[in-house]
Amino acid sequence: RSIEIPKATKLSADKITILWDCSHSSNKRDIKKEIEMLREYFKANPNCSVELITFNYKIKSRKDYKIANSNADEIIKAIEKVRYDGSSNFDCIDLSKNKSDIIMMFTDGISSLGNSKSITSKTPINTINSNLSANSFYLNDIANTSGGSYINLLNCEVESAVKVLTENQYRLISIENNATETEEIFPRSTQNLIQDLSIAGKMKTDKAEIKLNFGYGNKIEKTESIIIDADDN
């Protein structure tokens, strides 16, 4: 079944927060590619203020920068000087008072000091990883809960990553189903509609109805009801 997808709208940000993991495991990230992504992002969003927060098991530094006419040299130099050491834990991050338009969190999601609680925010958190060894489940959870996206730079080109960050993507937010008719419905998390969407699950009856909730971020704009007939499959 085809579903009409609205054209993505430009997503600009005047105020940005960058959370930069400087724990020891971050040595294995592709920092060069992450910096390249930031430079390309600031070309698309040329004038903004940025708060750069570095952390491992605690907040290490916090400083504000101004990006004007895409000139990000000052903040890039600061990132290039970051030293990666120490354990990691995400419980030090508190975004309850954050007023940014967008948050970028550069990390592999690995906590070396036990399991960290999920990070919540009213502002979308985009988690960005470039390490082969990563806790993708945790990074997906943070992004999906806040209405952001998980960007894996290992299988995503810089141009595509910037597109995710600068366009308000129409997405599948949730799926509603009757537990007496269906079970184990996938996907269980939000999905940006940049390619074909596949839905899977188990039917308990000959016919079942599922409802697909679409929108931007975590705001539902449209619900599509689909009747599934076992005889058609």
Phi, psi and chi 1 to 4 in degrees:
 res  aa     phi    psi   chi1   chi2   chi3   chi4
   1 ARG       -  135.9  174.4  173.1  175.4  175.1
   2 SER   -93.2  141.7   61.9      -      -      -
   3 ILE  -125.5  128.2  -64.0  172.7      -      -
   4 GLU   -68.9  125.8 -175.3  177.1   -9.8      -
   5 ILE  -107.6  119.3  -59.0  175.3      -      -
   6 PRO   -61.3  150.8  -20.5   32.0      -      -
   7 LYS   -65.4  136.7 -173.5  176.5 -179.9  180.0
   8 ALA   -62.9  140.7      -      -      -      -
   9 THR  -102.3  154.6   56.7      -      -      -
  10 LYS   -68.1  136.2 -175.6  171.0  175.7   56.5
  11 LEU  -115.7  101.8 -174.7   62.8      -      -
  12 SER  -100.1  157.5   59.4      -      -      -
  13 ALA  -138.8  124.6      -      -      -      -
  14 ASP   -85.1  -32.8  -65.1  -36.8      -      -
  15 LYS  -128.0  127.4 -176.4  172.4  175.8   56.2
  16 ILE  -126.9  141.2  -59.8  164.5      -      -
  17 THR  -112.9  128.7  -64.6      -      -      -
  18 ILE  -112.0  119.1  -66.4  177.6      -      -
  19 LEU   -99.0  119.0  -64.0  165.4      -      -
  20 TRP  -118.0  111.4 -164.7  -88.4      -      -
  21 ASP   -71.9  120.4 -172.2  -16.2      -      -
  22 CYS  -115.7   23.2   61.6      -      -      -
  23 SER   -73.0  168.8   62.8      -      -      -
  24 HIS   -59.3  -39.1 -178.9   69.7      -      -
  25 SER   -64.9  -19.3   68.3      -      -      -
  26 SER   -71.2   -9.5  -69.1      -      -      -
  27 ASN   -57.3  -25.8  -88.7  -44.6      -      -
  28 LYS   -89.1   -4.1  -61.7  177.8 -178.3  178.4
  29 ARG   -73.5  157.3  -75.4  166.7   32.3 -151.6
  30 ASP   -87.7   79.1 -171.7  -15.3      -      -
  31 ILE   -60.9  -36.3  -56.7  -61.9      -      -
  32 LYS   -59.1  -43.9 -176.0  178.4  179.0  179.9
  33 LYS   -70.6  -35.9 -171.6  171.5 -176.0  178.9
  34 GLU   -64.4  -40.8  -66.8 -179.6   -2.5      -
  35 ILE   -66.9  -39.3  -71.2  174.4      -      -
  36 GLU   -59.9  -40.8 -179.7 -172.0   -4.3      -
  37 MET   -63.3  -41.0 -166.4 -147.6   76.2      -
  38 LEU   -64.0  -43.7  -83.0  175.9      -      -
  39 ARG   -59.7  -43.2  -75.7 -162.4 -179.1  -82.8
  40 GLU   -68.0  -35.4  -68.3  -57.9  -45.5      -
  41 TYR   -62.6  -43.4  173.2   80.3      -      -
  42 PHE   -72.4  -16.3  -70.0  127.5      -      -
  43 LYS   -71.7  -35.2  -72.0  178.8 -177.7  177.7
  44 ALA   -82.1  -25.4      -      -      -      -
  45 ASN  -128.9   76.6 -165.0   54.4      -      -
  46 PRO   -75.2  -18.3   28.3  -35.0      -      -
  47 ASN  -132.2  110.6  -60.3  -68.6      -      -
  48 CYS  -165.0  166.6   55.6      -      -      -
  49 SER  -106.5  143.2   59.8      -      -      -
  50 VAL  -131.0  131.5 -176.5      -      -      -
  51 GLU  -102.7  120.2 -178.8 -177.9   24.4      -
  52 LEU  -101.7  119.5  174.1   63.5      -      -
  53 ILE  -118.0  120.4  -59.1  171.5      -      -
  54 THR  -101.2  146.9   62.9      -      -      -
  55 PHE  -154.3  155.9   69.4   95.8      -      -
  56 ASN  -131.0  -95.4   47.2   24.5      -      -
  57 TYR   -95.1   -3.7   65.6   90.8      -      -
  58 LYS  -149.2  166.3   63.4 -179.9 -179.8  179.7
  59 ILE   -71.6  122.6  -58.6  -61.5      -      -
  60 LYS   -93.3  -39.0  -62.0  -74.8  -72.2 -176.0
  61 SER  -155.4  158.6   67.4      -      -      -
  62 ARG  -150.5  120.2 -171.0 -172.3  -62.8 -100.1
  63 LYS  -149.4  146.5 -173.3  174.7  179.2  179.6
  64 ASP   -98.0  143.4  -66.6  -32.7      -      -
  65 TYR  -133.3  155.6  -64.1   86.1      -      -
  66 LYS  -116.0  125.7 -163.2   75.1  175.4  177.6
  67 ILE  -101.3  121.4  -52.1  -61.9      -      -
  68 ALA  -128.8  127.8      -      -      -      -
  69 ASN    52.6   41.7  -61.0  -41.2      -      -
  70 SER    69.1    6.8  -60.2      -      -      -
  71 ASN   -79.3  104.4 -172.3  -17.7      -      -
  72 ALA  -112.9   18.7      -      -      -      -
  73 ASP   -57.1  -42.1  -71.0  -11.7      -      -
  74 GLU   -64.2  -47.0 -172.7  179.5    1.0      -
  75 ILE   -71.8  -33.6 -169.5  170.6      -      -
  76 ILE   -64.9  -42.2  -64.4  -58.7      -      -
  77 LYS   -61.4  -39.1  -73.5  178.7 -178.7  178.0
  78 ALA   -64.6  -40.5      -      -      -      -
  79 ILE   -67.4  -39.8  -69.5  172.5      -      -
  80 GLU   -64.7  -22.4  -70.4  174.9  -24.2      -
  81 LYS   -90.5   -3.8  -68.6  179.0 -179.8  178.1
  82 VAL   -62.7  134.9  169.9      -      -      -
  83 ARG  -100.4  134.9  -66.3 -178.5   58.9 -171.7
  84 TYR  -104.5  107.1  -61.1   93.9      -      -
  85 ASP  -158.0  168.4   57.9   17.3      -      -
  86 GLY    89.3  166.1      -      -      -      -
  87 SER   -74.0  173.2  -57.3      -      -      -
  88 SER  -130.8  141.1   55.7      -      -      -
  89 ASN  -160.2  138.5 -171.1  -84.4      -      -
  90 PHE   -97.0    1.7  -58.1   95.3      -      -
  91 ASP   -70.1  -12.0  -68.7  -15.8      -      -
  92 CYS   -77.0  -10.6   63.8      -      -      -
  93 ILE   -91.9  119.4  -61.5  172.5      -      -
  94 ASP  -123.4  112.5 -179.3    6.5      -      -
  95 LEU  -110.2   17.4  -61.5  172.4      -      -
  96 SER   -63.8  -25.7   59.4      -      -      -
  97 LYS  -110.3    9.6  -63.5 -179.5 -179.4  179.2
  98 ASN   -68.3  133.7 -172.6  -79.4      -      -
  99 LYS  -120.6   22.7  -65.1 -176.5  178.9  179.5
 100 SER   -72.4  163.3  -64.9      -      -      -
 101 ASP   -83.3  -27.3  -60.9  -50.9      -      -
 102 ILE  -153.0  147.1 -172.9  174.5      -      -
 103 ILE  -122.1  131.6  -62.2  170.2      -      -
 104 MET  -113.7  127.3  -59.8 -177.1 -155.2      -
 105 MET  -118.7  108.4 -176.8  175.1  177.5      -
 106 PHE   -94.4  109.7  -68.3   81.6      -      -
 107 THR  -167.9  160.6  178.7      -      -      -
 108 ASP   -93.5   -3.2   54.3   23.3      -      -
 109 GLY    75.6    9.3      -      -      -      -
 110 ILE   -91.9  122.9  -63.4  173.9      -      -
 111 SER  -103.9  118.7  175.0      -      -      -
 112 SER   -90.2   -3.2   58.0      -      -      -
 113 LEU  -115.9   50.8  -67.1  176.7      -      -
 114 GLY    83.7  174.1      -      -      -      -
 115 ASN   -69.0  135.6  -65.7  -32.2      -      -
 116 SER   -96.6  150.5  -63.9      -      -      -
 117 LYS   -72.7  157.3   62.2 -173.9  178.1 -177.0
 118 SER   -67.1  143.7 -176.0      -      -      -
 119 ILE   -90.1  127.9  -58.8  169.9      -      -
 120 THR  -114.6  152.2   57.4      -      -      -
 121 SER  -162.6  147.2  170.4      -      -      -
 122 LYS   -77.4  -18.1  -66.8 -179.3 -179.9  178.6
 123 THR   -95.1  136.2  -58.6      -      -      -
 124 PRO   -56.7  131.0  -24.7   34.6      -      -
 125 ILE  -104.1  121.1  -55.5  173.1      -      -
 126 ASN  -100.8  112.1  -63.3  -81.9      -      -
 127 THR   -89.3  133.0   51.0      -      -      -
 128 ILE  -127.8  122.5  -59.7  155.3      -      -
 129 ASN  -128.0  144.5  168.0   56.7      -      -
 130 SER  -136.8   19.9   60.0      -      -      -
 131 ASN  -107.1  131.9 -171.0   -8.6      -      -
 132 LEU   -60.5  -36.7 -173.3   61.9      -      -
 133 SER   -94.0  105.0  -62.1      -      -      -
 134 ALA  -148.0  155.9      -      -      -      -
 135 ASN   -94.4   79.5 -171.7  -16.6      -      -
 136 SER   -64.6  -32.4  -65.8      -      -      -
 137 PHE   -61.2  -45.2  178.4   84.0      -      -
 138 TYR   -65.0  -43.1 -177.3   64.0      -      -
 139 LEU   -66.5  -38.3  -62.8  178.1      -      -
 140 ASN   -63.1  -42.3 -102.2  -48.0      -      -
 141 ASP   -62.4  -45.2 -179.7   64.0      -      -
 142 ILE   -60.2  -47.8  -67.5  172.1      -      -
 143 ALA   -64.6  -49.3      -      -      -      -
 144 ASN   -65.7  -39.3  -69.7  -29.0      -      -
 145 THR   -64.4  -34.4  -58.9      -      -      -
 146 SER   -92.3   -9.4   64.9      -      -      -
 147 GLY    91.2   15.5      -      -      -      -
 148 GLY   -98.5 -160.2      -      -      -      -
 149 SER  -133.1  149.6  -62.0      -      -      -
 150 TYR   -96.3  121.2  169.8   42.4      -      -
 151 ILE  -111.2  115.8  -61.7  172.4      -      -
 152 ASN  -101.0  104.0 -173.5  -13.2      -      -
 153 LEU   -72.0   -6.7  -73.5  175.4      -      -
 154 LEU   -71.0  -30.0  -69.0  173.5      -      -
 155 ASN  -127.7   26.6   53.7   29.3      -      -
 156 CYS  -139.1  126.9  175.6      -      -      -
 157 GLU   -73.2  155.7  -65.1  -59.0  -39.0      -
 158 VAL   -56.1  -43.2  165.9      -      -      -
 159 GLU   -58.6  -42.7 -178.0 -179.0   -3.4      -
 160 SER   -68.5  -37.6  -61.7      -      -      -
 161 ALA   -63.4  -43.7      -      -      -      -
 162 VAL   -64.0  -36.9  171.8      -      -      -
 163 LYS   -61.0  -41.3 -173.8  175.4 -178.5  179.4
 164 VAL   -61.8  -38.1  170.3      -      -      -
 165 LEU   -79.8  -20.4  -65.9  169.1      -      -
 166 THR  -113.0    0.5   56.0      -      -      -
 167 GLU  -123.3  138.2  -69.1 -174.2   -5.7      -
 168 ASN   -80.1   97.9 -158.1    2.8      -      -
 169 GLN   -79.2  130.7  -59.7  -71.6  -23.9      -
 170 TYR   -73.1  133.7 -164.9   65.5      -      -
 171 ARG  -146.0  160.0   57.9 -158.6 -123.0  156.6
 172 LEU   -78.3  118.7  172.2   67.9      -      -
 173 ILE   -91.5  -42.7  -64.0  173.1      -      -
 174 SER  -161.4  164.0   61.1      -      -      -
 175 ILE  -123.9  129.0  -59.7  175.1      -      -
 176 GLU  -103.7  136.4  -62.9  177.8   38.8      -
 177 ASN  -145.2  158.5   68.0  -59.8      -      -
 178 ASN   -90.6  118.8 -173.8  -32.4      -      -
 179 ALA   -62.2  -18.8      -      -      -      -
 180 THR   -82.8  -12.7   63.4      -      -      -
 181 GLU  -107.1  -37.9  -63.3  176.8  -14.5      -
 182 THR  -141.2  160.6   53.7      -      -      -
 183 GLU  -151.0  166.1   63.3 -179.1   -3.4      -
 184 GLU    51.7   52.2  -61.8 -178.2   23.4      -
 185 ILE   -80.5  131.0  -57.2  -65.2      -      -
 186 PHE  -125.6  145.9  -68.6   91.8      -      -
 187 PRO   -78.9  154.3   28.4  -34.8      -      -
 188 ARG   -96.8   -8.2  -68.9  178.2  175.8  172.9
 189 SER  -120.0  169.4   59.4      -      -      -
 190 THR   -64.4  152.7   59.1      -      -      -
 191 GLN  -137.7  122.8  -59.2  -74.1  -45.8      -
 192 ASN   -69.0  136.9  -73.9  -23.6      -      -
 193 LEU   -91.8   69.0  -59.0 -178.3      -      -
 194 ILE  -104.3   -1.1   55.5  177.6      -      -
 195 GLN  -155.1 -175.3   55.3 -172.2    3.0      -
 196 ASP   -59.5  142.4  -69.7  -17.3      -      -
 197 LEU  -104.7  125.5  173.8   66.1      -      -
 198 SER  -112.5  135.7  -63.7      -      -      -
 199 ILE  -123.3  133.9  -61.7  169.6      -      -
 200 ALA  -132.2  157.5      -      -      -      -
 201 GLY   175.9 -177.5      -      -      -      -
 202 LYS  -112.8  133.8  -67.5 -177.9  179.7  179.1
 203 MET   -94.8  139.9  -66.9 -174.4   65.7      -
 204 LYS  -104.4  -16.3  -65.4 -179.3  176.4  179.6
 205 THR  -129.0  171.2   56.2      -      -      -
 206 ASP   -70.1  -30.4  -67.7  -24.5      -      -
 207 LYS  -131.6  145.7  -74.6 -171.0  177.8 -177.9
 208 ALA  -150.0  155.5      -      -      -      -
 209 GLU  -119.6  134.3  178.8 -175.9   18.7      -
 210 ILE  -125.8  152.0   59.7  171.6      -      -
 211 LYS  -119.8  127.0  -66.7 -178.4  178.8  179.8
 212 LEU  -103.2  122.2  -50.2 -179.2      -      -
 213 ASN  -100.9  120.3  -64.3  -42.5      -      -
 214 PHE  -115.2  156.2  -61.3   95.7      -      -
 215 GLY   169.7 -159.2      -      -      -      -
 216 TYR  -116.5  138.6  -61.3   96.6      -      -
 217 GLY    60.4 -123.7      -      -      -      -
 218 ASN  -112.8   15.1  -76.8  -28.2      -      -
 219 LYS   -96.4  116.5 -176.5  180.0  179.4 -178.2
 220 ILE   -74.6  124.0  -63.5  172.6      -      -
 221 GLU  -106.0  -27.6  -58.7  -80.8   -7.0      -
 222 LYS  -154.1  143.3 -175.1  177.5 -178.1 -179.8
 223 THR  -121.5  126.9  -62.0      -      -      -
 224 GLU  -107.7  125.7  -68.9  -88.7   -5.5      -
 225 SER   -97.4  129.9 -179.9      -      -      -
 226 ILE  -124.8  127.4  -63.5  176.9      -      -
 227 ILE   -96.0  127.1  -56.5  -62.0      -      -
 228 ILE  -108.9  127.0  -55.6  168.8      -      -
 229 ASP  -112.6  120.5 -167.5  -34.0      -      -
 230 ALA   -57.8  -30.3      -      -      -      -
 231 ASP   -69.8  -16.9  -67.9  -24.9      -      -
 232 ASP   -88.7   -2.7  -66.0  -24.4      -      -
 233 ASN  -116.5      -  -63.2  -76.6      -      -
